[in-house]
């Protein structure tokens, strides 16, 4: 089943499918490589889809399913 992602979720997964980790920058803001990419609610939705997994309290990494979204070899 194909997963329908919002534009924000797609931007987050573009970074994360290439191996980057996401971190909460305080409050609800989430950053990858120092750039704001979404909110904690974005990450919770991606967790629910099985594309990312939480690392500790304020960080996420991509799952195998999320990594599969990267079209590059």
C-alpha positions as CSV (number, residue, x, y, z in Angstrom):
1,X,0.0,0.0,0.0
2,X,1.4,3.4,-1.0
3,X,1.6,6.0,1.7
4,X,0.3,9.5,0.9
5,X,2.5,12.1,2.4
6,X,1.9,15.8,2.8
7,X,4.5,18.3,1.4
8,X,6.0,18.7,4.8
9,X,6.3,15.0,5.4
10,X,7.8,14.5,2.0
11,X,10.5,17.1,2.7
12,X,11.3,15.4,6.0
13,X,11.5,12.0,4.4
14,X,13.7,13.3,1.6
15,X,16.3,14.2,4.2
16,X,15.8,11.2,6.4
17,X,15.7,8.6,3.7
18,X,19.3,9.7,2.9
19,X,20.4,8.9,6.5
20,X,19.9,12.2,8.3
21,X,18.4,12.3,11.8
22,X,15.8,14.7,13.0
23,X,16.0,16.6,16.3
24,X,13.5,18.6,18.3
25,X,15.0,22.1,18.5
26,X,12.8,23.0,21.5
27,X,9.1,23.4,21.7
28,X,7.5,21.7,18.8
29,X,10.0,22.6,16.0
30,X,12.0,19.8,14.4
31,X,15.3,20.4,12.5
32,X,17.5,18.3,10.2
33,X,21.0,19.6,9.6
34,X,20.1,22.8,11.4
35,X,17.2,23.6,9.1
36,X,13.6,23.7,10.4
37,X,11.6,21.0,8.5
38,X,8.5,20.3,10.5
39,X,7.0,19.9,13.9
40,X,6.8,17.1,16.5
41,X,3.3,16.3,15.2
42,X,4.8,15.7,11.7
43,X,7.2,13.2,13.2
44,X,4.5,11.5,15.3
45,X,2.5,11.0,12.0
46,X,5.5,9.6,10.3
47,X,6.1,7.3,13.3
48,X,2.5,6.1,12.9
49,X,3.2,5.2,9.3
50,X,6.3,3.2,10.3
51,X,8.7,5.5,8.4
52,X,10.7,6.8,11.4
53,X,11.4,5.7,14.9
54,X,12.0,7.8,18.0
55,X,15.5,7.9,19.5
56,X,15.2,9.0,23.1
57,X,13.1,12.0,23.9
58,X,13.7,14.4,21.1
59,X,15.2,12.7,18.1
60,X,14.1,10.4,15.2
61,X,15.8,8.1,12.7
62,X,14.6,6.5,9.5
63,X,13.3,2.9,9.5
64,X,13.9,0.5,6.6
65,X,10.5,1.3,5.2
66,X,11.4,5.0,5.3
67,X,14.8,4.4,3.7
68,X,13.0,2.6,0.8
69,X,11.5,6.0,-0.1
70,X,14.9,7.2,-1.3
71,X,15.0,6.8,-5.1
72,X,18.8,6.9,-5.2
73,X,20.7,3.6,-4.9
